[in-house]
Amino acid sequence: MLSTIRTSRLLLATLLLTAPLGACDALLGKEIARLPVNQISTPQQEVAKEATVKLQKNDKVAIWSEMDMEYQGEAPLRFQVVVLKNGRPFHQLELDPTQKNVSMNEVKTDVNGSISWSFSGKNTELTIQENADYTFKARLIAAPNPTLQLRKAELVLKK
């Protein structure tokens, strides 16, 4: 009897501890692809990353940015994303990684105009219209700012 009670308590404790992990995926989505761009594209050097995922009709793909950067003044950044469906143009979008509707692990410091900023943020969502292989191609562009240092600039696709 005592052994059964201990087993039941252990099982309950395990369930309670793992429940938040499942809830996190339900709330924030499960990662299905990552595009580690991590550099700014310039006219002299194009830096693009891509990932292909099989998606089903009515899937919702959330596009998140994970950033870690330092700069002085302003540093306008934009991810340009082209989405192909079975290899053919499907959708294009441009997003500012700092414009997010959900943010996690955000730390921003400003010391006399020298900004250090890292975060993970949900920027937008795309609803899939039909079953297919979808290729997401992304590049990062920025206004000239010689003080900009990128430690991380990645797009994360979540479903």
C-alpha positions as CSV (number, residue, x, y, z in Angstrom):
1,M,0.0,0.0,0.0
2,L,2.8,2.4,1.0
3,S,4.7,1.6,-2.2
4,T,1.6,2.3,-4.3
5,I,1.1,5.7,-2.7
6,R,4.8,6.6,-3.3
7,T,4.5,5.5,-6.9
8,S,1.4,7.6,-7.4
9,R,3.0,10.6,-5.8
10,L,6.1,10.2,-8.0
11,L,3.9,9.9,-11.1
12,L,1.9,13.0,-10.1
13,A,5.1,15.0,-9.5
14,T,6.5,13.9,-12.8
15,L,3.3,15.0,-14.6
16,L,3.2,18.3,-12.8
17,L,6.9,19.1,-13.7
18,T,6.5,18.1,-17.4
19,A,3.2,19.8,-18.0
20,P,4.7,23.3,-18.3
21,L,6.9,22.1,-21.1
22,G,4.0,20.9,-23.2
23,A,2.1,24.1,-22.4
24,C,5.0,26.2,-23.6
25,D,4.9,24.4,-27.0
26,A,1.2,24.9,-27.2
27,L,1.5,28.6,-26.4
28,L,4.7,29.5,-28.3
29,G,4.7,26.8,-31.0
30,K,7.2,24.0,-31.8
31,E,10.3,24.9,-33.8
32,I,10.2,23.4,-37.3
33,A,13.1,25.2,-38.9
34,R,15.8,27.8,-38.2
35,L,17.5,30.1,-40.6
36,P,20.8,31.3,-39.1
37,V,21.4,34.4,-41.2
38,N,23.7,36.0,-38.7
39,Q,25.1,38.6,-41.2
40,I,23.9,41.6,-43.1
41,S,23.6,41.3,-46.9
42,T,25.3,44.0,-48.9
43,P,25.5,44.8,-52.6
44,Q,28.9,43.2,-52.5
45,Q,28.0,40.1,-50.5
46,E,24.6,38.4,-50.4
47,V,24.0,36.3,-47.3
48,A,20.9,34.2,-47.5
49,K,19.8,31.1,-45.6
50,E,16.9,28.8,-46.5
51,A,14.9,25.9,-45.1
52,T,12.3,23.7,-46.6
53,V,9.4,22.2,-44.6
54,K,6.4,20.0,-45.5
55,L,3.3,21.8,-44.4
56,Q,-0.4,21.0,-44.5
57,K,-3.5,23.1,-45.4
58,N,-4.5,25.4,-42.5
59,D,-1.1,25.1,-40.7
60,K,-0.1,28.3,-39.1
61,V,3.6,29.1,-39.3
62,A,4.8,31.7,-36.8
63,I,7.9,33.6,-37.8
64,W,10.1,34.5,-34.9
65,S,13.4,36.4,-34.8
66,E,16.2,35.7,-32.4
67,M,18.6,38.7,-32.1
68,D,21.6,39.6,-30.1
69,M,23.2,42.9,-31.2
70,E,25.0,46.1,-30.1
71,Y,25.0,49.5,-31.8
72,Q,25.1,53.2,-31.2
73,G,22.4,55.5,-32.5
74,E,19.9,53.8,-34.8
75,A,20.2,50.4,-36.5
76,P,17.2,49.8,-38.7
77,L,17.2,46.1,-39.7
78,R,14.9,44.2,-42.0
79,F,14.5,40.5,-42.7
80,Q,13.5,40.0,-46.3
81,V,11.7,36.6,-46.7
82,V,10.7,34.8,-49.9
83,V,8.5,31.8,-49.5
84,L,8.3,29.2,-52.3
85,K,5.6,26.5,-52.6
86,N,6.9,23.4,-54.4
87,G,9.7,25.6,-55.8
88,R,7.5,28.3,-57.2
89,P,7.0,31.8,-55.8
90,F,4.3,31.9,-53.2
91,H,4.7,34.8,-50.8
92,Q,7.2,37.6,-49.9
93,L,7.4,39.6,-46.8
94,E,9.7,42.1,-45.1
95,L,9.8,42.3,-41.3
96,D,11.5,44.4,-38.7
97,P,12.8,42.0,-36.1
98,T,12.3,44.6,-33.4
99,Q,8.6,44.8,-34.1
100,K,7.2,41.8,-32.3
101,N,3.9,40.9,-30.7
102,V,5.4,38.3,-28.3
103,S,8.8,38.7,-26.8
104,M,10.8,36.4,-24.6
105,N,14.2,36.6,-22.9
106,E,14.5,40.3,-23.8
107,V,17.3,42.3,-22.4
108,K,18.0,45.8,-23.6
109,T,20.5,48.2,-22.1
110,D,21.3,51.7,-23.2
111,V,24.4,53.3,-21.7
112,N,24.9,56.8,-23.1
113,G,23.5,55.8,-26.5
114,S,25.4,52.5,-26.7
115,I,22.7,49.9,-27.0
116,S,23.0,46.2,-26.3
117,W,19.8,44.2,-27.2
118,S,19.0,40.5,-27.2
119,F,15.6,38.9,-27.5
120,S,13.4,36.2,-29.1
121,G,10.2,37.6,-30.6
122,K,7.3,36.6,-32.7
123,N,7.0,38.9,-35.7
124,T,4.2,37.5,-37.8
125,E,2.2,34.4,-38.8
126,L,1.5,32.8,-42.1
127,T,-1.5,30.5,-42.8
128,I,-0.8,27.7,-45.3
129,Q,-3.5,27.3,-48.0
130,E,-2.6,23.9,-49.3
131,N,-0.4,20.8,-48.6
132,A,3.1,21.3,-50.2
133,D,6.8,21.7,-49.5
134,Y,7.5,25.3,-48.6
135,T,10.9,26.8,-48.8
136,F,11.6,29.9,-46.7
137,K,14.6,32.0,-47.9
138,A,15.8,34.9,-45.8
139,R,18.3,37.7,-45.8
140,L,19.0,40.6,-43.5
141,I,19.5,44.1,-44.6
142,A,20.4,47.2,-42.6
143,A,21.0,50.9,-43.0
144,P,24.7,51.7,-42.8
145,N,25.9,51.8,-39.2
146,P,29.6,51.0,-38.6
147,T,28.9,50.5,-34.9
148,L,26.4,47.6,-35.5
149,Q,27.7,44.3,-34.2
150,L,25.5,41.2,-34.7
151,R,26.2,38.3,-32.5
152,K,23.0,36.5,-33.6
153,A,20.3,37.2,-36.2
154,E,18.2,34.1,-36.9
155,L,14.7,33.5,-38.2
156,V,12.8,30.7,-36.4
157,L,9.8,29.0,-37.9
158,K,7.3,27.5,-35.4
159,K,4.1,25.6,-35.9
